[in-house]
């Protein structure tokens, strides 16, 4: 959620810090701050509760010594303590020698704060991160070496952390990670540590992902580590991947990128579907049942994938909200499909950590270097590329495609479906990019016709049947995220069992029409009660984007008009569609 950047560079560090923080802003944006060593050896600490633009203004207005080549920065999404300047990172110790930025949760922070206060330490914030500063301050009295002091301080902590510590007197930076992502990179322009590769992709060709327990110092010759250095990984994302490129917001750009992202992914996986190779290459044991473990949009994608396994393969599939996974009974020969866009979703990681020997874990993520990918028995990337908008768009589409391709391959490998049938599904997949592109064109023309009529609606119902239900769920989620209006989804047959009471004259009802025969009767029920029906389906619908026959993964094209509808309404209501309130892209706390 929060974002970290630390650097030791050849030219002034502030330029790199501000650029990186701008790229990290989507992860957390309640506040932001930097601590930068100046040429006279002091540290300038600047913080704001506004966006990165306000921090840039504070830097421009700085009247102190010239900024030097060492610094740390942070964007915060509040978990402990209110949104205020004193709670913004970087935090410091009593002496002012330590400036620290931290992602994660210190679970024993209250006990540590009580003990540190009793021993004479003064706290200036209400956040858990500040206790680490004072622990390091005490350890520096025992050992003058910053690396050793940080190592010793971490022994007292319970919880998760990715942190960077800047020492004023020496200009040294030490970083550490446990159950929270952090990577380090040595580049021609300097040394970096960051919580997300997108922050530093402009300058990086290779990087190292820190393992749990790693403590590393950024040095002019690279990085010095406590223990063995993590393995190098290549950076495949470039800074221009996260540029607006002429769009007014990232969501518009990422909606338009979906056909190309789908085509790229299908080209990568298509050759291994009908022969079972995509599954066989993962080296996992055959499974007799599927358990989907995910949150939010990823859970909606998981429902699509699980429904496909049930309908094509006749295998049972269950769906677990990751935050509620404790106590789940897992039967033998279960494959756990753990889905997370970032691969750092704390609820998913916690559930995977407590898995049983009865299940294999397969990660489906957009980040092959993530914690989830490393902890799973195998992983498959959905290869969507960088996604900056908080509300997921192309990652959902790519999760569905990657998951469907893999499950069809697995069902071929265990003789649940014939290779000839699988080849037909591959042909269907290859048609998807054109179908998504056509859906974009049609939706951009049709959605504005209904947006004005819907802008005053207090709430929305989304409904579908069968393979359309997960798409109705995703459409409702998008509308909630971007408009701050209530929106609920239901299997259409459930309306008469209670939710029909919500329908009155003018109530917007978005119907995902996958040509399920019983759906027409449900549409008639809401129409008779005065609902304003927006039907997303075949020719003749309000928004005619769904092709027939519907593929085993359901009407994937339907998600695009619902994304455009949510964005259009959000903009009409004056909201920032890239950064919806109270939400963050990578949810790294439970």
C-alpha positions in Angstrom: 0.0 0.0 0.0 2.6 2.5 1.1 5.6 3.1 -1.2 9.3 3.3 -0.3 12.2 4.7 -2.2 15.8 5.1 -1.0 18.8 6.1 -3.1 22.5 7.0 -3.2 23.1 8.7 -6.6 25.7 10.4 -8.6 23.6 13.6 -8.9 21.2 15.2 -6.4 19.0 12.5 -4.8 15.9 14.7 -4.6 15.3 14.5 -8.3 15.3 10.7 -8.2 13.2 10.6 -5.1 10.4 12.9 -6.4 10.3 11.0 -9.7 10.0 7.6 -7.9 7.4 8.9 -5.5 5.3 10.1 -8.3 5.4 6.5 -9.7 4.6 5.1 -6.3 1.7 7.4 -5.6 -0.9 4.9 -6.7 0.2 2.6 -3.8 -0.7 5.1 -1.1 -1.4 8.7 -1.2 -2.6 10.0 2.2 0.7 11.7 2.7 4.2 11.8 1.3 7.7 12.8 2.5 11.4 12.8 2.0 14.6 13.0 4.1 17.6 14.1 2.1 21.1 14.7 3.2 22.3 18.3 2.4 25.8 19.2 1.3 26.6 20.6 4.8 25.9 17.2 6.3 22.5 17.8 7.8 19.3 16.1 6.8 16.3 18.0 5.4 13.0 16.4 6.2 10.0 17.6 4.2 6.5 16.1 4.5 2.9 16.9 3.3 -0.6 15.5 3.5 -1.2 16.4 -0.1 -0.1 14.8 -3.3 3.4 14.7 -4.7 2.9 18.1 -6.4 2.8 19.7 -2.9 6.0 17.9 -1.9 7.7 19.2 -5.1 6.5 22.7 -4.1 8.0 22.3 -0.7 11.3 21.2 -2.2 11.4 24.2 -4.5 10.7 26.5 -1.5 13.5 24.9 0.6 15.8 27.7 1.8 18.4 25.5 3.5 21.6 23.9 2.3 21.8 22.4 -1.2 20.4 18.8 -1.5 23.0 16.1 -1.6 23.1 12.7 -3.2 21.6 10.5 -0.5 17.9 10.3 0.6 14.8 8.3 1.4 11.1 8.9 0.5 7.7 7.5 1.2 4.1 7.7 0.2 1.7 6.7 2.9 -1.7 5.0 3.1 -2.8 5.4 6.7 -3.1 2.3 8.9 -1.9 3.4 12.3 -2.7 7.0 13.2 -4.7 9.7 11.4 -3.6 11.5 8.2 -1.4 14.4 9.4 2.0 15.8 8.8 3.3 14.5 12.1 2.2 11.0 11.2 3.7 11.2 7.7 7.0 9.5 7.0 10.0 9.8 7.3 10.1 9.5 11.1 13.0 10.2 13.3 14.5 9.4 16.8 15.0 11.7 19.7 18.4 12.8 18.5 17.3 13.5 14.9 20.1 11.3 13.6 17.8 8.6 12.2 15.3 9.2 9.4 13.2 6.1 8.7 10.5 5.1 6.2 8.5 1.9 6.8 5.8 -0.2 5.1 4.0 -3.0 7.1 2.6 -3.4 10.6 4.6 -3.6 13.9 2.2 -5.8 15.9 3.9 -5.2 19.2 4.3 -1.5 18.7 2.1 -0.5 21.7 4.2 -2.6 24.1 7.5 -1.2 22.6 6.2 2.4 22.8 5.3 1.9 26.5 8.8 0.5 27.3 10.6 3.1 25.3 8.6 6.0 26.8 9.4 4.7 30.3 13.1 4.7 29.4 13.0 8.4 28.4 12.2 8.4 24.7 9.8 11.1 23.4 7.3 10.2 20.6 6.0 12.8 18.1 3.5 10.6 16.1 0.9 8.0 16.8 2.2 5.6 14.1 3.8 2.2 14.8 6.8 2.9 12.6 8.3 5.5 15.0 9.2 2.8 17.6 11.8 1.4 15.1 13.6 4.8 15.1 13.9 4.8 18.9 15.0 1.1 19.0 17.8 1.9 16.5 18.7 5.0 18.6 19.3 2.8 21.6 21.2 0.2 19.6 23.5 2.9 18.2 24.6 3.6 21.8 25.8 0.0 22.0 27.2 -0.3 18.6 28.1 2.7 16.5 27.6 0.7 13.3 24.2 1.4 11.6 23.9 -2.0 10.0 24.5 -3.7 13.3 22.1 -1.4 15.1 19.3 -2.1 12.6 19.9 -5.8 12.7 19.7 -5.8 16.5 16.6 -3.6 16.6 14.7 -5.8 14.2 15.0 -8.7 16.7 12.6 -6.9 19.0 9.8 -6.5 16.4 6.8 -8.7 15.7 5.0 -8.1 12.4 6.0 -7.1 8.9 8.3 -4.5 7.5 10.1 -3.1 4.5 12.1 -0.2 5.7 14.9 2.2 4.8 17.0 4.0 7.4 19.1 7.1 6.7 21.8 8.1 9.3 22.5 11.8 9.3 26.1 11.8 10.5 27.4 9.2 8.0 24.9 9.4 5.2 24.6 5.6 5.3 21.4 3.9 4.2 20.4 0.5 5.5 17.3 -1.3 4.2 15.5 -4.4 5.5 12.5 -6.6 4.7 10.2 -9.1 6.3 6.8 -10.1 4.9 6.7 -6.9 2.9 8.2 -6.3 -0.6 11.5 -4.5 -1.1 14.1 -4.7 -3.9 17.5 -3.2 -4.4 19.4 -2.3 -7.6 22.9 -1.1 -8.5 22.7 1.1 -11.6 25.0 3.5 -13.6 23.4 6.4 -11.9 23.5 5.0 -8.3 22.0 2.5 -5.8 18.3 2.2 -5.2 15.9 0.4 -2.9 12.2 0.5 -3.7 9.0 -1.3 -2.8 7.9 -1.5 -6.4 10.0 -1.8 -9.6 7.8 0.7 -11.3 9.4 3.4 -9.1 12.9 2.9 -10.5 12.4 1.2 -13.8 13.7 4.2 -15.6 17.2 3.6 -14.3 17.3 -0.1 -13.7 18.2 -3.2 -15.8 18.6 -5.7 -13.0 17.5 -5.8 -9.4 17.4 -8.1 -6.4 14.3 -8.9 -4.4 15.1 -9.1 -0.7 14.1 -12.3 1.1 12.5 -12.3 4.6 15.0 -11.3 7.2 17.5 -9.6 4.8 19.3 -6.5 6.0 21.2 -4.6 3.3 23.3 -1.5 3.1 23.3 0.7 0.0 26.9 1.4 -0.8 28.8 3.2 -3.6 30.0 -0.2 -4.9 26.5 -1.7 -4.9 25.0 -3.2 -1.8 26.4 -5.2 1.1 24.1 -7.8 2.6 23.8 -9.7 5.8 24.2 -13.2 4.5 24.0 -14.4 0.9 23.0 -11.8 -1.7 19.5 -12.4 -3.3 19.5 -13.5 -6.9 19.5 -11.0 -9.7 16.3 -10.5 -11.8 15.9 -8.6 -15.0 13.7 -5.6 -15.2 11.3 -6.0 -18.0 9.2 -2.9 -17.2 10.3 0.5 -18.6 9.4 3.9 -17.3 7.3 4.8 -20.3 5.1 1.8 -19.5 3.6 3.9 -16.7 3.3 7.2 -18.6 0.0 8.7 -19.5 0.9 8.9 -23.2 -1.6 11.6 -24.0 -4.5 10.1 -21.9 -6.3 12.2 -19.3 -6.1 9.4 -16.7 -4.5 6.0 -16.3 -7.9 4.2 -16.2 -8.7 5.4 -19.7 -5.3 4.3 -21.0 -5.5 0.9 -19.3 -9.0 0.2 -20.6 -7.7 0.8 -24.1 -4.7 -1.4 -23.5 -6.8 -4.5 -22.8 -7.0 -5.8 -26.4 -3.2 -5.5 -26.9 -2.5 -7.0 -23.5 -4.9 -9.9 -24.2 -3.3 -10.5 -27.6 0.2 -10.5 -26.1 -0.7 -13.0 -23.4 -2.6 -15.3 -25.7 0.4 -15.5 -28.0 2.5 -16.5 -25.1 0.3 -19.3 -23.8 -1.7 -20.6 -26.8 0.9 -23.1 -27.9 0.8 -25.0 -24.6 -3.0 -25.3 -24.1 -4.2 -28.1 -26.4 -1.2 -30.4 -25.7 -1.3 -29.9 -22.0 2.2 -28.4 -21.9 1.3 -25.1 -20.2 0.2 -27.2 -17.2 2.8 -29.9 -17.4 5.7 -27.3 -17.4 4.6 -26.2 -13.9 5.5 -29.6 -12.4 2.5 -29.8 -10.2 0.6 -33.0 -9.2 -2.8 -33.7 -10.8 -5.7 -32.4 -8.8 -9.2 -33.5 -8.1 -10.7 -30.3 -6.9 -9.9 -26.6 -7.1 -9.8 -24.0 -4.3 -9.7 -20.4 -5.4 -8.1 -18.0 -2.9 -8.3 -14.3 -3.6 -9.7 -10.9 -2.7 -11.7 -8.2 -4.6 -11.3 -8.2 -8.4 -9.0 -11.2 -8.3 -11.7 -13.2 -6.5 -14.1 -12.2 -9.3 -11.6 -13.5 -11.9 -11.2 -16.6 -9.8 -15.0 -17.3 -10.0 -14.7 -17.2 -13.8 -11.8 -19.6 -13.7 -13.4 -21.9 -11.2 -16.7 -22.0 -13.1 -14.8 -23.1 -16.2 -13.2 -26.0 -14.3 -16.6 -27.2 -13.0 -18.3 -26.9 -16.4 -15.6 -28.2 -18.7 -13.9 -30.7 -16.3 -16.6 -31.8 -13.9 -14.3 -31.0 -11.0 -15.5 -29.4 -7.8 -14.4 -25.8 -7.2 -14.7 -23.7 -4.1 -14.0 -20.0 -3.6 -12.4 -18.6 -0.5 -12.2 -14.9 0.5 -8.6 -14.8 1.6 -9.3 -12.7 4.8 -11.7 -15.5 5.9 -9.5 -18.5 5.0 -8.7 -19.4 8.6 -10.3 -22.8 9.5 -11.1 -23.9 6.0 -11.2 -27.6 5.6 -9.0 -28.7 2.6 -9.6 -32.2 1.1 -6.8 -34.3 -0.4 -5.7 -33.6 -4.0 -6.7 -30.0 -3.9 -5.1 -27.3 -6.0 -5.1 -23.9 -4.3 -5.2 -21.2 -7.0 -4.0 -18.1 -5.1 -4.7 -15.0 -7.2 -3.2 -11.5 -6.5 -2.5 -8.8 -9.0 0.5 -7.5 -7.1 1.5 -10.8 -5.5 1.9 -8.9 -2.2 -1.7 -9.0 -0.9 -1.3 -9.6 2.8 -4.6 -11.6 3.3 -3.6 -14.0 0.5 -0.1 -14.4 1.7 -1.3 -15.1 5.3 -3.7 -17.7 4.0 -1.0 -19.4 1.8 1.4 -19.4 4.8 -1.1 -21.6 6.7 -1.8 -24.0 3.9 -2.1 -27.7 4.7 0.0 -30.6 3.1 -3.2 -31.7 1.3 -2.9 -28.9 -1.2 -0.5 -27.6 -3.8 -0.4 -23.8 -4.3 -0.4 -22.2 -7.7 0.0 -18.4 -7.8 -1.5 -16.3 -10.5 -0.1 -12.9 -10.4 1.1 -9.9 -12.4 4.5 -9.9 -10.7 6.7 -13.0 -11.2 9.2 -11.6 -8.5 6.5 -11.1 -5.9 6.3 -12.8 -2.5 3.3 -14.9 -3.6 5.2 -16.2 -6.6 8.2 -17.1 -4.4 6.1 -18.9 -1.8 3.9 -20.9 -4.1 4.8 -24.3 -5.5 4.5 -22.8 -9.0 3.3 -19.6 -10.5 1.8 -18.2 -13.7 2.0 -14.6 -14.7 -0.9 -12.8 -16.2 1.5 -10.5 -18.0 -0.7 -7.5 -18.0 2.2 -5.0 -17.6 2.1 -2.1 -15.3 -1.3 -1.0 -14.1 -1.3 2.4 -12.3 -5.1 3.0 -11.8 -6.2 1.6 -8.4 -9.3 0.1 -9.9 -8.2 -3.0 -11.8 -9.0 -3.2 -15.5 -6.5 -5.0 -17.7 -5.2 -7.2 -14.8 -8.7 -8.6 -14.5 -8.9 -9.4 -18.2 -5.5 -11.0 -18.2 -6.1 -13.0 -15.0 -9.2 -14.5 -16.7 -7.4 -15.3 -19.9 -4.3 -16.8 -18.1 -6.4 -18.8 -15.7 -8.7 -20.1 -18.4 -5.8 -21.1 -20.6 -4.0 -22.9 -17.7 -7.1 -24.8 -16.5 -8.0 -25.9 -20.1 -4.4 -27.1 -20.4 -4.6 -29.0 -17.1 -7.9 -30.6 -18.1 -6.3 -31.8 -21.3 -3.3 -33.2 -19.3 -5.6 -35.3 -17.1 -7.9 -36.4 -20.0 -10.9 -34.4 -18.7 -11.3 -32.8 -22.1 -10.2 -33.8 -25.6 -7.3 -32.1 -27.3 -9.7 -31.3 -30.3 -12.1 -29.5 -28.0 -9.2 -27.6 -26.5 -8.1 -26.5 -29.9 -11.5 -25.0 -30.4 -11.2 -23.1 -27.2 -7.8 -21.8 -28.3 -9.4 -20.5 -31.5 -12.0 -18.8 -29.2 -9.2 -17.2 -27.2 -7.5 -15.9 -30.3 -10.7 -14.1 -31.3 -10.8 -12.3 -27.9 -8.5 -9.3 -28.7 -10.7 -8.3 -31.6 -13.9 -8.8 -29.5 -12.4 -6.7 -26.7 -11.4 -4.0 -29.2 -14.9 -4.0 -30.7 -16.4 -3.7 -27.2 -14.3 -0.7 -26.5 -15.5 1.1 -29.7 -19.2 0.3 -29.1 -19.0 1.1 -25.3 -17.4 4.5 -25.9 -20.3 5.4 -28.2 -23.2 3.9 -26.2 -22.2 4.5 -22.5 -22.3 8.4 -22.7 -25.9 8.1 -23.8 -26.9 6.6 -20.4 -24.3 8.3 -18.1 -26.3 11.6 -17.7 -29.4 9.7 -16.9 -27.6 7.7 -14.2 -25.6 10.4 -12.5 -28.3 11.2 -9.9 -29.0 7.6 -9.0 -28.3 6.7 -5.4 -27.5 3.0 -6.1 -27.3 0.3 -8.7 -28.1 -3.4 -9.1 -26.0 -5.6 -11.4 -27.3 -9.0 -12.3 -26.6 -12.0 -14.4 -27.0 -15.8 -14.6 -24.4 -18.6 -14.8 -21.2 -17.4 -16.4 -22.4 -13.8 -16.3 -22.6 -13.6 -12.5 -18.8 -13.0 -11.9 -18.9 -10.2 -14.5 -21.9 -8.6 -12.8 -19.8 -8.8 -9.5 -16.9 -7.1 -11.2 -19.1 -4.4 -12.7 -20.6 -3.6 -9.4 -17.2 -3.4 -7.7 -15.9 -1.0 -10.3 -18.9 1.3 -9.9 -18.5 1.3 -6.1 -14.8 2.1 -6.3 -15.1 5.0 -8.7 -18.5 6.7 -7.9 -18.9 6.1 -4.1 -22.5 5.0 -4.8 -23.7 1.7 -3.5 -23.8 -1.0 -6.1 -24.7 -4.7 -5.5 -24.6 -7.7 -7.7 -26.9 -10.7 -7.6 -27.6 -13.9 -9.5 -30.7 -12.8 -11.3 -32.8 -15.6 -9.8 -32.1 -14.3 -6.3 -33.8 -11.0 -6.8 -37.2 -12.4 -5.9 -35.8 -13.7 -2.7 -35.2 -10.3 -1.1 -33.3 -7.8 -3.3 -36.3 -7.1 -5.5 -37.4 -4.8 -2.6 -34.7 -2.4 -3.7 -36.2 -1.9 -7.1 -38.3 1.1 -7.7 -39.0 3.6 -10.5 -35.8 4.6 -12.1 -33.5 2.2 -10.2 -30.6 1.4 -12.5 -30.3 -2.3 -13.2 -27.2 -3.4 -15.2 -27.8 -6.8 -16.8 -25.0 -9.0 -18.1 -26.8 -10.9 -20.8 -25.0 -14.1 -21.8 -28.1 -15.5 -23.5 -29.1 -17.7 -20.5 -32.7 -18.6 -21.3 -34.2 -17.7 -17.9 -32.6 -14.3 -17.8 -35.4 -12.7 -19.8 -38.0 -13.4 -17.1 -35.8 -11.7 -14.5 -35.4 -8.6 -16.7 -39.2 -8.5 -17.0 -39.5 -8.6 -13.2 -37.4 -5.5 -12.7 -38.9 -3.7 -15.7 -42.4 -4.2 -14.3 -41.3 -2.4 -11.2 -40.0 0.6 -13.1 -36.3 -0.2 -13.2 -34.0 1.5 -15.7 -32.5 -1.5 -17.4 -29.0 -1.2 -19.1 -28.6 -4.5 -20.9 -25.0 -5.5 -21.9 -25.4 -8.3 -24.3 -25.9 -9.4 -27.9 -27.3 -7.4 -30.8 -30.4 -5.4 -29.7 -29.0 -4.8 -26.2 -28.5 -1.3 -24.7 -24.8 -1.9 -25.2 -24.4 -4.7 -27.8 -20.9 -6.1 -27.2 -21.4 -9.8 -26.2 -20.7 -12.3 -29.0 -22.4 -15.7 -29.3 -22.0 -18.5 -28.6 -20.5 -17.4 -25.2 -17.1 -19.1 -24.6 -16.5 -21.3 -21.5 -15.0 -18.3 -19.6 -18.2 -16.3 -20.1 -18.9 -12.9 -21.7 -15.5 -11.3 -21.0 -16.3 -8.5 -23.5 -19.1 -7.3 -21.1 -16.5 -6.0 -18.5 -15.3 -3.2 -20.8 -18.6 -1.3 -21.0 -18.9 -1.7 -17.2 -15.4 -0.3 -16.7 -16.2 2.7 -19.0 -19.6 3.2 -17.2 -17.9 3.4 -13.8 -15.2 5.7 -15.1 -17.7 8.0 -16.9 -19.9 8.3 -13.8 -17.0 8.9 -11.5 -15.7 11.7 -13.7 -19.2 13.2 -14.0 -19.4 13.2 -10.2 -16.0 15.0 -10.0 -14.0 12.1 -8.5 -10.4 11.1 -9.3 -10.9 7.8 -11.1 -7.2 6.8 -10.8 -7.1 7.2 -7.0 -10.4 6.4 -5.4 -10.7 7.4 -1.8 -9.6 5.0 1.0 -8.3 2.5 -1.5 -4.8 1.5 -2.6 -3.4 -0.7 -5.3 -1.3 -3.1 -3.4 -3.0 -4.1 -0.1 0.0 -5.2 2.0 -1.6 -5.1 5.4 -4.4 -7.4 6.7 
